[in-house]
Amino acid sequence: MTRNALCLHFLKYLTGRKDVVTTNQLKSKMFGYKTVSGDELLEELAKKRYVTINDSQVKVTDVGKTFLEDLEKTEFEKINVSVFDDYDLALIGFLFNRNDFVKLEDFPETLKVCAPQYGNSINDGNLMQSLFRLRAYISEQFGWYIINDIGKTYYQNKIGIHYQNSTNNNKAHGKVSNRVIPALNESERLWLTELYQFTKTGRIFTYRELWAKLAKKLPRDFKPSAVDERFISSDGEKIRILGVVALEGNFGIIDQINKVVNSIRELVLENEAIQNIKVEEIATICGLAAKDVSFSLELARYYVNLYNRSSYEERSTELISIDVSGSEAIFYNYLHFEGIEFYLTKQHENNNSVSEEYFSADEIGKLNEKLDYLTEQMQNVILSQQFSYDDVMDELNELKELYGLKRKNWKRLLVAKITEMTAGGVVSSVIAEPLADIIKPELNRLLTQ
């Protein structure tokens, strides 16, 4: 049995328990597993921040609960694609995607309920019969199941048919999951090329500067705001990951971003108390230039929150360092980072299905940028009062973790926080007035998002 499979099994066990579980109880349940001892398992779960251990009592943390909820939600969505039309494909697909041992009791409820009926069997019994029937594709060891090589080949061939049937549709929509390079027209390519050059070199530029350089080359009716928002921001001033992919004609930037984030992930896991990380250090680990690391982080941050604060080179957008402390959400994002492709696909799906009552992934990205800009402007005013600045940062970063609220509720909360910060004593009266002067115009922009 693998360590990961056991960690997931016992995390699920702990989450399902209503009463207190002691370390001795957990160790007794671990008896007989040779892969890892009870002490090693507890250490592993605690290291991942899935549990806390106090006075021999084991409790699941919010990080552990969120991880399990996200995993089960993702698996549920994938299973539901085919479970009612092709149960065998859904069952084999679940094991293919999990790619590890799964104990019978830990299979998703959907696969138990939807399993074909065998005699008088119910849920678990029907699932077990299906697993036995598919034993050519699924191997079993003492009640734990895993897909074998034949099963992997079978599933890939079956899915390959679906990919082939949907190739034209995917090309039209530029979906990332199949790594299809999106197409640009001539005007879009001109605009993105210039934007890309400015951004990658860390040069600060203005919208007018872009237009002055390209006005004679672009048609009079060209509007950057009309370009697909997967390529650039809605105001036309920031390039997105797919915009870089379309320009370069390959997926090198995605691989580069994954390399950078995974390098930071290792630093974070090696030292959970780490706070400030220099870009030069990340660059050395990755074997990249510092400006490429900076560019990768700036692109990635639109899709996933990877740091709270940052410092920049003078008169440049090139990063010097990033601060990864002060947020469980940031630690969680590094801990479970599997590739930026996941966030690209998620954004595409969210943009296609999001309710008007809630923020879309693209809107969340824009709000993050505006909050970041606001904090930079405020920093100049209250830099001398570090305590006040930290409090302000905490308040604004909390807003970034509450985008699940409805639009009107989030905006009300924003107004309440800003009002409290400038009038309620978070910052001193000496700086409240100049701070309010900065906030008012920015607040209007945030509220019109």
C-alpha positions as CSV (number, residue, x, y, z in Angstrom):
1,M,0.0,0.0,0.0
2,T,1.3,3.5,-0.8
3,R,1.8,6.2,1.8
4,N,-0.4,8.6,-0.2
5,A,-3.3,6.1,-0.4
6,L,-3.1,5.5,3.4
7,C,-2.9,9.2,4.1
8,L,-6.0,9.8,2.1
9,H,-7.9,6.9,3.6
10,F,-7.2,7.9,7.2
11,L,-7.9,11.6,6.4
12,K,-11.3,10.5,5.1
13,Y,-11.8,8.3,8.2
14,L,-10.9,11.2,10.6
15,T,-13.2,13.7,8.7
16,G,-16.1,11.3,9.0
17,R,-15.7,10.8,12.7
18,K,-17.9,12.9,15.0
19,D,-16.1,12.1,18.2
20,V,-12.5,12.7,19.3
21,V,-9.9,10.3,17.8
22,T,-6.7,9.7,19.8
23,T,-3.3,8.9,18.4
24,N,-3.5,5.4,19.9
25,Q,-6.8,4.7,18.2
26,L,-5.4,5.8,14.9
27,K,-2.2,3.7,15.4
28,S,-4.3,0.6,16.2
29,K,-6.2,1.0,13.0
30,M,-2.8,1.2,11.2
31,F,-1.8,-2.2,12.6
32,G,-0.9,-4.6,9.8
33,Y,0.2,-2.0,7.2
34,K,3.9,-2.4,6.5
35,T,4.2,0.6,4.2
36,V,4.2,3.1,7.0
37,S,3.9,3.0,10.8
38,G,1.3,4.9,12.8
39,D,3.8,7.5,14.0
40,E,5.0,8.0,10.4
41,L,1.5,8.4,9.1
42,L,0.6,11.0,11.8
43,E,3.8,12.9,11.0
44,E,2.9,12.9,7.3
45,L,-0.6,14.1,7.9
46,A,0.6,16.9,10.3
47,K,3.4,17.9,7.8
48,K,0.8,18.4,5.1
49,R,-1.2,20.5,7.6
50,Y,-4.2,18.1,7.2
51,V,-4.3,17.4,11.0
52,T,-3.2,18.9,14.3
53,I,-2.1,16.8,17.3
54,N,-2.6,18.1,20.8
55,D,-2.7,16.1,24.0
56,S,-2.8,12.9,22.0
57,Q,-5.9,14.0,20.2
58,V,-6.0,14.2,16.4
59,K,-8.2,16.8,14.7
60,V,-8.6,17.5,11.0
61,T,-7.7,21.1,10.0
62,D,-9.5,23.4,7.6
63,V,-6.7,22.7,5.1
64,G,-7.4,19.0,5.4
65,K,-11.2,19.4,5.0
66,T,-10.8,21.7,2.1
67,F,-8.4,19.4,0.3
68,L,-10.8,16.4,0.7
69,E,-13.8,18.5,-0.3
70,D,-12.1,19.8,-3.5
71,L,-10.8,16.3,-4.4
72,E,-14.3,14.7,-4.0
73,K,-16.0,17.6,-5.9
74,T,-13.6,17.2,-8.8
75,E,-14.0,13.4,-8.9
76,F,-17.8,13.7,-8.7
77,E,-17.9,16.1,-11.7
78,K,-15.7,13.7,-13.8
79,I,-17.7,10.6,-12.8
80,N,-21.0,12.3,-13.6
81,V,-19.9,12.9,-17.2
82,S,-20.4,9.2,-18.1
83,V,-21.8,7.3,-15.1
84,F,-25.3,7.1,-16.3
85,D,-24.4,6.3,-19.9
86,D,-21.3,4.0,-19.4
87,Y,-20.9,2.9,-15.7
88,D,-17.8,0.8,-16.5
89,L,-16.0,3.8,-18.1
90,A,-16.9,6.0,-15.1
91,L,-15.5,3.4,-12.6
92,I,-12.3,2.7,-14.5
93,G,-11.9,6.5,-15.2
94,F,-12.1,7.2,-11.4
95,L,-9.3,4.8,-10.7
96,F,-7.3,6.0,-13.7
97,N,-7.5,9.6,-12.4
98,R,-6.8,8.6,-8.8
99,N,-3.8,6.5,-10.0
100,D,-3.4,4.9,-6.5
101,F,-5.0,2.3,-4.3
102,V,-8.5,2.9,-3.0
103,K,-10.2,1.0,-0.3
104,L,-13.7,-0.3,-1.1
105,E,-15.4,1.9,1.6
106,D,-13.7,5.0,0.2
107,F,-15.2,4.8,-3.3
108,P,-17.4,7.8,-4.2
109,E,-21.1,7.3,-3.2
110,T,-22.1,7.9,-6.8
111,L,-20.3,4.8,-8.0
112,K,-21.9,2.7,-5.2
113,V,-25.5,4.0,-5.8
114,C,-25.2,3.7,-9.7
115,A,-23.6,0.3,-9.8
116,P,-25.5,-2.3,-11.7
117,Q,-27.8,-4.4,-9.5
118,Y,-26.6,-8.0,-8.7
119,G,-29.3,-10.1,-7.0
120,N,-30.3,-8.6,-3.6
121,S,-27.0,-6.8,-3.2
122,I,-27.0,-3.1,-2.2
123,N,-24.5,-0.3,-2.9
124,D,-21.1,-1.7,-1.6
125,G,-22.1,-5.3,-2.7
126,N,-23.0,-4.1,-6.2
127,L,-19.8,-2.1,-6.5
128,M,-17.7,-5.0,-5.4
129,Q,-19.4,-7.2,-8.1
130,S,-18.6,-4.6,-10.7
131,L,-15.0,-4.4,-9.5
132,F,-14.7,-8.2,-9.8
133,R,-16.3,-8.3,-13.2
134,L,-13.7,-5.7,-14.4
135,R,-10.8,-7.6,-12.8
136,A,-9.0,-7.7,-16.2
137,Y,-8.6,-3.9,-15.8
138,I,-8.6,-3.5,-12.0
139,S,-6.3,-5.3,-9.5
140,E,-7.2,-6.0,-5.9
141,Q,-5.0,-6.4,-2.8
142,F,-6.7,-7.1,0.6
143,G,-9.8,-4.9,-0.2
144,W,-7.8,-2.2,-1.9
145,Y,-8.3,-1.6,-5.6
146,I,-6.0,0.0,-8.3
147,I,-6.1,0.3,-12.0
148,N,-3.6,-1.9,-13.8
149,D,-1.7,-1.3,-17.0
150,I,-4.3,-3.1,-19.2
151,G,-7.0,-0.9,-17.6
152,K,-5.0,2.3,-18.3
153,T,-4.6,1.3,-21.9
154,Y,-8.3,0.4,-22.2
155,Y,-9.3,3.7,-20.6
156,Q,-7.0,5.8,-22.8
157,N,-8.3,4.1,-25.9
158,K,-11.9,4.8,-24.9
159,I,-11.2,8.4,-24.0
160,G,-9.2,8.8,-27.2
161,I,-12.4,8.2,-29.2
162,H,-14.1,11.1,-27.3
163,Y,-11.1,13.4,-27.9
164,Q,-11.1,12.6,-31.6
165,N,-14.9,13.3,-31.9
166,S,-14.5,16.6,-30.1
167,T,-11.2,17.9,-31.7
168,N,-12.9,20.4,-34.0
169,N,-15.0,21.8,-31.2
170,N,-11.9,22.1,-29.0
171,K,-10.0,24.0,-31.7
172,A,-12.8,26.5,-32.0
173,H,-12.7,27.2,-28.3
174,G,-9.0,26.9,-27.7
175,K,-9.3,24.5,-24.7
176,V,-6.1,24.1,-22.8
177,S,-6.7,20.5,-21.6
178,N,-5.8,19.1,-25.1
179,R,-3.0,21.7,-25.6
180,V,-4.5,23.3,-28.7
181,I,-2.7,26.5,-29.6
182,P,-5.3,29.3,-30.1
183,A,-5.2,31.4,-33.2
184,L,-4.8,35.2,-33.5
185,N,-5.7,37.5,-36.3
186,E,-3.2,40.0,-37.6
187,S,-4.3,42.9,-35.5
188,E,-4.5,40.9,-32.3
189,R,-1.0,39.6,-33.0
190,L,0.4,43.1,-33.5
191,W,-1.1,44.3,-30.2
192,L,-0.1,41.3,-28.2
193,T,3.4,41.3,-29.5
194,E,4.1,44.8,-28.4
195,L,2.3,44.2,-25.0
196,Y,4.4,41.0,-24.6
197,Q,7.7,42.8,-25.2
198,F,6.9,45.6,-22.7
199,T,5.7,43.2,-20.0
200,K,8.5,40.6,-20.3
201,T,11.2,43.2,-19.9
202,G,9.6,44.7,-16.9
203,R,9.2,48.0,-18.5
204,I,6.6,50.4,-17.1
205,F,4.5,51.7,-20.0
206,T,1.3,53.6,-20.7
207,Y,-1.7,52.8,-22.8
208,R,-0.9,55.9,-25.0
209,E,2.6,54.6,-25.6
210,L,1.2,51.4,-27.0
211,W,-1.2,53.3,-29.3
212,A,1.4,55.7,-30.5
213,K,3.6,52.9,-31.6
214,L,0.8,50.8,-33.3
215,A,-1.8,53.3,-34.4
216,K,-0.6,53.4,-38.1
217,K,-0.4,49.6,-38.3
218,L,-3.8,48.8,-36.8
219,P,-7.3,49.4,-38.3
220,R,-9.1,52.4,-37.0
221,D,-11.9,50.2,-35.5
222,F,-9.5,47.9,-33.6
223,K,-10.4,47.7,-29.9
224,P,-8.2,45.8,-27.5
225,S,-11.1,45.5,-25.1
226,A,-12.8,43.3,-27.8
227,V,-10.0,40.8,-27.9
228,D,-10.7,37.4,-26.3
229,E,-10.1,37.8,-22.6
230,R,-8.2,34.5,-22.4
231,F,-5.4,36.4,-24.3
232,I,-5.4,39.8,-22.6
233,S,-7.2,41.7,-19.8
234,S,-10.5,43.4,-20.6
235,D,-8.7,46.8,-20.7
236,G,-6.2,45.4,-23.2
237,E,-3.2,46.3,-21.0
238,K,-2.1,43.0,-19.5
239,I,-1.2,39.8,-21.4
240,R,-2.5,36.5,-20.2
241,I,-0.9,33.0,-20.4
242,L,-2.8,31.9,-23.5
243,G,-1.8,35.2,-25.2
244,V,1.8,34.2,-24.7
245,V,1.1,30.6,-26.0
246,A,-0.6,32.0,-29.1
247,L,2.4,34.4,-29.8
248,E,5.1,31.8,-29.2
249,G,3.3,29.0,-31.0
250,N,4.1,26.5,-28.2
251,F,3.4,25.7,-24.5
252,G,6.9,26.6,-23.2
253,I,5.5,29.4,-21.0
254,I,3.2,26.9,-19.2
255,D,6.0,24.5,-18.6
256,Q,8.1,27.4,-17.3
257,I,5.4,28.6,-14.9
258,N,5.0,25.0,-13.6
259,K,8.8,24.8,-13.0
260,V,8.9,28.1,-11.1
261,V,5.8,27.3,-8.9
262,N,7.0,23.8,-8.1
263,S,10.4,25.2,-7.1
264,I,8.8,27.6,-4.7
265,R,6.6,24.7,-3.5
266,E,9.6,22.8,-2.5
267,L,11.0,25.8,-0.5
268,V,7.6,26.2,1.2
269,L,7.4,22.5,2.2
270,E,11.0,22.4,3.4
271,N,10.4,25.3,5.7
272,E,6.7,26.0,6.6
273,A,7.8,29.2,8.5
274,I,9.4,30.7,5.4
275,Q,8.2,34.3,4.6
276,N,10.2,36.2,2.1
277,I,11.7,34.5,-1.0
278,K,14.1,36.3,-3.3
279,V,13.4,35.9,-7.0
280,E,17.2,35.4,-7.6
281,E,17.0,32.3,-5.3
282,I,14.1,30.9,-7.3
283,A,15.9,31.6,-10.6
284,T,19.0,29.7,-9.4
285,I,16.9,26.6,-8.5
286,C,15.1,26.7,-11.8
287,G,18.1,27.6,-14.0
288,L,16.2,30.6,-15.4
289,A,16.9,34.3,-15.6
290,A,15.3,36.3,-12.8
291,K,13.2,38.3,-15.2
292,D,11.7,35.1,-16.6
293,V,10.8,34.0,-13.0
294,S,9.2,37.4,-12.4
295,F,7.3,37.2,-15.7
296,S,6.1,33.7,-14.8
297,L,4.9,34.7,-11.4
298,E,3.1,37.7,-12.6
299,L,1.3,35.7,-15.3
300,A,0.4,32.9,-12.9
301,R,-0.9,35.1,-10.1
302,Y,-3.9,36.2,-12.2
303,Y,-5.2,32.6,-11.9
304,V,-4.0,31.5,-8.5
305,N,-2.9,33.4,-5.4
306,L,0.8,32.6,-4.8
307,Y,2.0,35.5,-2.6
308,N,0.7,38.3,-0.4
309,R,3.2,41.0,-1.0
310,S,6.0,41.7,-3.3
311,S,8.9,44.1,-3.9
312,Y,9.9,45.4,-7.3
313,E,13.0,46.8,-9.1
314,E,13.0,50.6,-9.1
315,R,10.9,52.0,-12.0
316,S,10.1,48.4,-13.2
317,T,7.5,45.7,-12.9
318,E,10.2,43.1,-12.4
319,L,9.9,41.3,-9.0
320,I,12.7,41.3,-6.5
321,S,11.0,39.1,-3.9
322,I,7.7,37.6,-2.8
323,D,6.1,37.1,0.6
324,V,4.3,33.7,1.0
325,S,3.5,34.1,4.7
326,G,0.3,35.0,6.5
327,S,-2.2,32.9,4.6
328,E,-3.3,29.3,4.8
329,A,-4.8,29.7,1.4
330,I,-1.5,30.5,-0.2
331,F,0.2,27.5,1.6
332,Y,-2.7,25.3,0.4
333,N,-2.3,26.5,-3.2
334,Y,1.4,25.5,-3.2
335,L,0.7,22.2,-1.4
336,H,-1.7,21.0,-4.0
337,F,-0.4,22.7,-7.1
338,E,-0.5,20.2,-10.0
339,G,0.0,22.5,-12.9
340,I,-1.2,25.9,-14.1
341,E,-3.3,24.1,-16.8
342,F,-5.8,23.1,-14.1
343,Y,-6.5,26.8,-13.3
344,L,-6.6,27.8,-17.0
345,T,-9.2,25.1,-17.7
346,K,-11.1,26.0,-14.5
347,Q,-11.2,29.6,-15.6
348,H,-12.5,28.7,-19.0
349,E,-15.3,26.5,-17.5
350,N,-16.2,29.2,-14.9
351,N,-16.4,31.9,-17.6
352,N,-18.8,29.8,-19.6
353,S,-21.1,28.8,-16.7
354,V,-20.8,31.4,-13.9
355,S,-24.0,32.9,-12.6
356,E,-24.5,36.7,-13.0
357,E,-24.8,36.9,-9.2
358,Y,-21.2,35.8,-8.6
359,F,-17.8,37.0,-9.8
360,S,-16.3,35.1,-12.8
361,A,-12.7,33.9,-12.7
362,D,-11.7,36.8,-15.0
363,E,-13.4,39.3,-12.7
364,I,-11.6,37.9,-9.7
365,G,-8.3,38.3,-11.5
366,K,-9.1,42.0,-12.2
367,L,-10.2,42.6,-8.7
368,N,-7.0,41.1,-7.4
369,E,-5.0,43.5,-9.6
370,K,-7.0,46.5,-8.4
371,L,-6.6,45.5,-4.7
372,D,-2.8,45.0,-5.3
373,Y,-2.6,48.5,-6.9
374,L,-4.5,50.0,-4.0
375,T,-2.2,48.5,-1.4
376,E,0.9,49.8,-3.3
377,Q,-0.6,53.3,-3.3
378,M,-1.4,53.1,0.4
379,Q,2.0,51.7,1.3
380,N,3.6,55.0,0.3
381,V,1.5,56.8,2.9
382,I,1.7,54.5,5.8
383,L,5.1,52.9,5.3
384,S,6.4,54.5,8.4
385,Q,3.8,52.8,10.5
386,Q,4.4,49.1,10.0
387,F,1.8,47.9,12.4
388,S,-0.9,49.8,10.6
389,Y,0.3,48.6,7.2
390,D,0.2,45.0,8.3
391,D,-3.4,45.4,9.6
392,V,-4.4,47.0,6.4
393,M,-2.8,44.2,4.3
394,D,-4.6,41.6,6.4
395,E,-8.0,43.3,5.8
396,L,-7.5,43.5,2.0
397,N,-6.1,40.0,1.7
398,E,-9.1,38.7,3.5
399,L,-11.2,40.1,0.7
400,K,-9.3,38.0,-1.8
401,E,-10.5,34.9,0.0
402,L,-14.2,35.9,-0.1
403,Y,-15.0,35.9,-3.8
404,G,-17.4,33.1,-3.2
405,L,-19.8,35.7,-1.9
406,K,-22.4,37.2,-4.2
407,R,-21.2,40.4,-5.9
408,K,-23.4,42.8,-3.9
409,N,-22.4,41.2,-0.6
410,W,-18.7,41.3,-1.5
411,K,-18.9,45.0,-2.5
412,R,-20.8,45.8,0.7
413,L,-18.0,44.1,2.7
414,L,-15.4,46.1,0.7
415,V,-17.1,49.4,1.6
416,A,-17.4,48.4,5.2
417,K,-13.7,47.5,5.5
418,I,-12.5,50.6,3.7
419,T,-14.7,52.8,5.9
420,E,-13.5,51.0,9.1
421,M,-9.8,51.4,8.1
422,T,-10.0,55.1,7.4
423,A,-12.4,56.1,10.1
424,G,-12.5,53.3,12.7
425,G,-9.0,53.4,14.1
426,V,-7.0,50.8,12.1
427,V,-4.8,53.6,10.9
428,S,-4.0,56.7,12.9
429,S,-5.8,60.0,12.4
430,V,-2.5,61.6,11.1
431,I,-2.6,59.5,8.0
432,A,-6.4,58.8,7.7
433,E,-7.0,61.9,5.5
434,P,-4.3,61.3,2.8
435,L,-5.2,57.6,2.9
436,A,-8.9,58.4,2.2
437,D,-7.9,60.6,-0.7
438,I,-6.1,57.6,-2.3
439,I,-8.9,55.2,-1.6
440,K,-11.9,57.1,-2.9
441,P,-11.1,57.0,-6.6
442,E,-9.8,53.4,-6.4
443,L,-12.9,52.4,-4.4
444,N,-15.1,53.8,-7.2
445,R,-13.2,51.7,-9.7
446,L,-13.6,48.5,-7.6
447,L,-17.3,49.0,-7.1
448,T,-17.9,49.5,-10.8
449,Q,-16.2,46.1,-11.5
